[in-house]
Amino acid sequence: MDAVERAAIDACITGDLSQFDVLYTKHVSAIYSYLYRRTLHRQTAEDLTSATFLKALDKIRTYRSERSPFIAWLYAIARNTLTDYFRTNHPTADIADILGLSGEDDASAGAAHAVDLQRIRTALHGLTALQRDVVLLRLWDGLSHAEIAQIVGKSEANCKVIFSRTLASLRTELGAASLLLFFLPPLR
């Protein structure tokens, strides 16, 4: 956390909410990308991003830097906002849409690529929500294990174990197709 971000957080905590714009500007792109890759719908991602930052603004006084970096706190809010959205609005949402694997990719890709994507969808669908979050936050969002631990509410060591075991399981199940996990969405 840089000095400008720390000053903005401190100002917001003490009641000067005009400084929240600094935090919004710094982190909106990362939060929007996270939400867009899981909804594949621009307007929905924008709405969820707005909801995330409104919740953060409302709860800024509860943020404690000694517990987690600010960006991890925001990701946790975004993750909860996304979970609430799918629970209330789209309870039967396709796992491929949530994970950012659209069917349009299948149509434009070769037959072998489409088969690999389907195998990845199936494998990811078979993971627990925690395993899926840990792997995707690490590979797709480029977060550290420490940041992921703060988001999912587990220890850093536990997240490392979950990540390595889940990735090993995916490699065993998918073989070479598992390499696509590294290249589908851009890393931050």
Secondary structure, DSSP 8 states (H G I E B T S, - for coil): --HHHHHHHHHHHTT-GGGHHHHHHHHHHHHHHHHHHHH--HHHHHHHHHHHHHHHHHHGGG--TTTS-HHHHHHHHHHHHHHHHHHHT-TT--HHHHHT--HHHHHHS-HHHHHHHHHHHHHHHTS-HHHHHHHHHHHTS---HHHHHHHHTS-HHHHHHHHHHHHHHHHHHHGGGGGHHHHSS---
